[in-house]
Amino acid sequence: MSRPIRILVVDDAVVARRVISEILAEVEGLEVVGTAPNGRIALAKIERLRPDLVTLDIDMPELDGMQTLSRIRTHHPGVEVIMVSNLTQRGARVTVDALFLGAADYVTKATRTASPDAARQHLKDQLLPKIRALYLGRGVRAEERRAPPVGVAPPPPRSAPVGIVAIGASTGGPNALAEVLQGIPAGFRAPIVIVQHMPKSFTAYLAQRLDARSALTVREADDGSVLSPGTAWIAPGDRHIEVRSSGGKVQITTNDGPLVNSCRPSVDVLFSSVSRAFSSAALAVVLTGMGQDGLDGSRDIVGAGGRVIAQDQASSVVWGMPGHIAGAGLADAILPCSDIGPEIVRRVGFSP
């Protein structure tokens, strides 16, 4: 039997430390090895307790979550960190910054109006699946993680030029998106449309951060936005995003339809709309993320003659979404994240 995942809970609120510890203690295979009320004490306990994972509050005295995260990444790079964030504008900005700094994922606290039971369930529903996803593939050798699934045959050569690039991402997505977009030069010939699983208060700032780090223009999508080459649109949180042809233009539409794969926005919704609007001219990319959102949409892309690229396991924080694509034989390329941007450029045929 493998040893349990050792977790340190860091939060300045006594109630939050107790609730998170109780949630984790109920699960076989998880062990809370300690708690800390601030980052200074947390760093000392990391040295002594050697946890695998830290749940880290953002607003704390003496040493806050961002300062603590920076030191963990510098001095304990093997320790995973899940941030615990408030659903506020400041909470959104700091959480996105934390993801770019190296946090593996985040959970959000319930609103202040929630009952204690509802707040507990809100944390439990987010936290446990994310921990399971992070540690599902522990112990797999790097050379095995890079290997594509057996039996995935290369597709026939493409005849239609790429008219759109659609990207889906979840856990680990912000850094993966930054790396992919940095590999695409200004003047790129196709529009890019992106779904990153995030709440509505987070995606506008994510678009700003990606815009600053990319030669492309990156925006949060609005209902009715007209697609144009060299621009990437991020789906707004809590809104599905689709592309539709209308009056000779291709526009983005957003809606608050039912959750798909427990997600809104959903990669499946975007990819399916892209398959209808662009058929064989569609190129889809599935990046790191938990779950299987994007699987049905990728089937639609391939069924319409389009192509799908999946991120490989070795470079993924969680090989859920891209792993399902690879396992279903839908990916005609399974690549490290660093190779995906240049491959998109090659397929679109852009020469800077």
JOLINLIN-V447397 format. One record per pair of residues at least 4 apart in sequence whose C-alpha atoms are under 6 Angstrom apart, sorted by the first residue. I is the first residue (numbers start at 1). J is the second residue. Records with the same first field share a line. If there is no record, write none. Layout:
BEGIN
I = J / J
END
This chain:
BEGIN
4 = 29 / 30 / 31
5 = 30 / 31
6 = 31 / 32 / 51 / 52
7 = 31 / 32 / 33 / 51 / 53 / 54
8 = 32 / 33 / 34 / 35 / 54
9 = 35 / 54 / 55
10 = 35 / 36 / 37 / 55 / 56
11 = 17 / 37 / 57
12 = 37 / 38 / 60
17 = 21
21 = 25
36 = 41 / 42
38 = 60
39 = 63 / 64 / 68
40 = 63
45 = 49
46 = 50
52 = 79
53 = 79 / 80 / 81
54 = 81
55 = 81 / 82 / 83
56 = 83 / 84
57 = 65 / 83 / 84
58 = 64 / 65
59 = 64
60 = 64
65 = 69
71 = 75
72 = 76
73 = 77
81 = 103 / 104
82 = 104 / 105 / 106
83 = 106
84 = 106 / 107 / 108
85 = 91 / 108 / 109
86 = 91 / 108 / 109
87 = 91
88 = 92
91 = 95
92 = 202
98 = 103
99 = 103
100 = 175
110 = 119
114 = 118 / 119
121 = 125
123 = 127
124 = 128
132 = 136
134 = 318
142 = 314
145 = 313 / 314
146 = 312 / 313 / 314
149 = 327
152 = 329
154 = 332
160 = 281
161 = 281
162 = 281 / 282 / 348
163 = 190 / 281
164 = 190 / 191 / 282
165 = 192 / 283 / 284
166 = 192 / 193 / 194 / 284
167 = 194 / 284 / 285 / 286
168 = 194 / 195 / 267 / 286
169 = 173 / 196 / 287 / 288 / 289
170 = 196 / 197 / 289
171 = 289
172 = 288 / 317
173 = 177 / 288
177 = 181
178 = 182 / 210
180 = 340 / 341
181 = 214
182 = 214
183 = 341 / 342
184 = 341
185 = 215
186 = 215 / 216
187 = 230
188 = 230
189 = 229
190 = 229
191 = 228 / 229 / 230 / 231
192 = 232
193 = 232 / 233
194 = 233 / 234
195 = 235 / 267
198 = 237
199 = 237 / 238
200 = 236 / 237 / 238
203 = 236 / 237
204 = 220
207 = 211 / 218 / 219 / 220
211 = 217 / 218
216 = 230 / 231
217 = 231
218 = 231 / 232 / 233
219 = 233
220 = 233 / 234
221 = 233 / 234 / 235
223 = 252 / 253 / 254
224 = 251 / 252 / 253
225 = 251 / 252
226 = 250 / 251
227 = 250 / 251
235 = 241
238 = 264 / 265
239 = 254 / 255 / 256 / 264 / 265
240 = 254 / 255 / 264 / 265
241 = 253 / 254 / 270
242 = 252 / 253 / 270 / 273
243 = 251 / 252 / 273
244 = 250 / 251 / 277
245 = 249 / 250
259 = 263 / 264
260 = 266
261 = 293
267 = 293 / 294
268 = 272 / 293 / 294 / 296 / 297
271 = 297
272 = 297 / 300
274 = 278
275 = 279 / 300 / 301
278 = 282
279 = 304
280 = 304 / 305 / 306
281 = 306
282 = 306
283 = 306 / 307 / 308
284 = 308
285 = 308 / 309 / 310
286 = 310 / 322
287 = 311 / 322
288 = 316 / 317 / 318 / 319
289 = 318 / 320 / 321
290 = 318 / 320 / 321
291 = 320 / 321
292 = 321
294 = 298
295 = 325
299 = 303
301 = 306
302 = 306 / 307
308 = 331
309 = 331 / 333
310 = 322 / 331 / 334
311 = 322 / 334 / 335 / 336 / 337
312 = 334 / 335 / 336
313 = 319
315 = 336
319 = 323
323 = 327
325 = 330
326 = 331
345 = 350
END
